[in-house]
Amino acid sequence: MSHTLKVLAKWMEEEEHALVLYLQEHTPVAGDGFNFSKKDFNNACQHLKERFPNQHGGEKTSSTCLSKWTSVHNLGVCLCAAQGANGIPQLKEESFAVIDLKKASGFM
């Protein structure tokens, strides 16, 4: 039996920001907790394909968009909690799109 290796999607910072901004614009659809449906992530990956036709690495699918959103959203929640615990004014979830993901990852 032969196995084919799946090429991992490589996310450029601009693509991460575009995903978060797209989902932010569609938050009313998600309801409380930013729980988006598979259809929302299908639409988000289509948006990315149109905006960034020359993507690097594997294809960005609804599954990879969900995974990226989960990690970005969880990072934002952790940053908010850490700020509150340290007496620093907390970010609002609406501010997640402006977090520099590379710098923020140093907190984890």
Sequence and secondary structure as in RCSB ss.txt:
>XXXX:A:sequence
MSHTLKVLAKWMEEEEHALVLYLQEHTPVAGDGFNFSKKDFNNACQHLKERFPNQHGGEKTSSTCLSKWTSVHNL
GVCLCAAQGANGIPQLKEESFAVIDLKKASGFM
>XXXX:A:secstr
        B   HHHHHHHHHHHHHTHHHH GGG   HHHHHHHHHHHHHH SS  BS   HHHHHHHHHHHHHH
HHHHHHHHHHTT     GGGGGGS HHHHGGG 
